[in-house]
Amino acid sequence: MLKNPITAILRSKASTGIKWIAFSLMVVLVSAMPSMLYALFGPGDGSSMTLTLIFAVGALLGHIGFLIGLLLLLRDAFFNKK
């Protein structure tokens, strides 16, 4: 049975930082998908400005999420010694 990738990430036993990084990489992939599909199946005259903006915003949010995940991993490694 196929799992929903978002719930699989959220229910995993990984640390919070790894979950943030995995989710942000998924955001980048989902925001790039319309532009890739348009380039593959759309007309050959160029790309749509709207799809480019969707990818730019998704990439920005994904990079911010990656930074948050990295900071959470560093916090766990250096300040939360168990």
C-alpha positions in Angstrom: 0.0 0.0 0.0 1.3 3.4 -0.9 1.7 5.9 1.9 1.2 9.6 1.7 4.7 11.1 1.7 3.8 14.0 3.9 2.3 11.8 6.7 5.2 9.4 6.3 7.6 12.2 7.0 5.6 13.6 9.9 5.1 10.2 11.6 8.7 9.1 11.2 10.9 8.7 14.2 13.5 11.1 12.7 14.5 14.3 14.4 12.5 17.5 13.8 15.4 19.0 11.8 15.4 16.1 9.4 11.6 16.4 9.0 11.9 20.1 8.2 14.6 19.3 5.6 12.6 16.5 4.0 9.4 18.6 3.9 11.2 21.6 2.4 12.8 19.5 -0.4 9.3 18.2 -1.1 8.0 21.8 -1.4 10.7 22.6 -3.9 9.9 19.5 -6.0 6.1 20.3 -6.0 6.7 23.9 -7.0 9.0 22.9 -9.8 6.7 20.2 -11.2 4.3 22.5 -13.1 7.2 24.2 -14.8 8.8 20.9 -15.7 5.5 19.5 -17.1 5.0 22.7 -19.1 8.4 22.4 -20.6 7.8 18.8 -21.4 4.3 18.9 -22.8 3.6 22.6 -23.5 4.4 24.6 -26.6 8.0 25.1 -27.6 7.9 28.9 -27.5 9.1 29.4 -24.0 7.9 29.1 -20.4 5.0 30.7 -18.6 5.8 33.6 -16.3 3.2 32.4 -13.8 4.9 29.0 -13.5 8.2 30.6 -13.1 6.9 32.7 -10.2 5.4 29.6 -8.6 8.7 27.9 -8.8 10.6 31.0 -7.5 8.3 31.3 -4.4 8.4 27.5 -3.8 12.2 27.5 -4.0 12.4 30.4 -1.6 10.1 28.7 0.9 12.0 25.4 0.5 15.3 27.1 1.1 14.0 28.8 4.2 12.6 25.5 5.5 16.0 23.9 4.8 17.7 26.6 6.8 15.3 26.1 9.7 15.9 22.3 9.6 19.6 22.8 9.5 19.5 25.2 12.5 17.3 22.6 14.4 19.8 19.9 13.7 22.6 22.1 15.0 20.6 23.0 18.1 20.0 19.3 18.7 23.7 18.4 18.2 25.2 21.1 20.3 22.7 22.4 22.9 20.3 19.5 23.6 22.7 16.9 24.8 20.7 14.0 26.2 
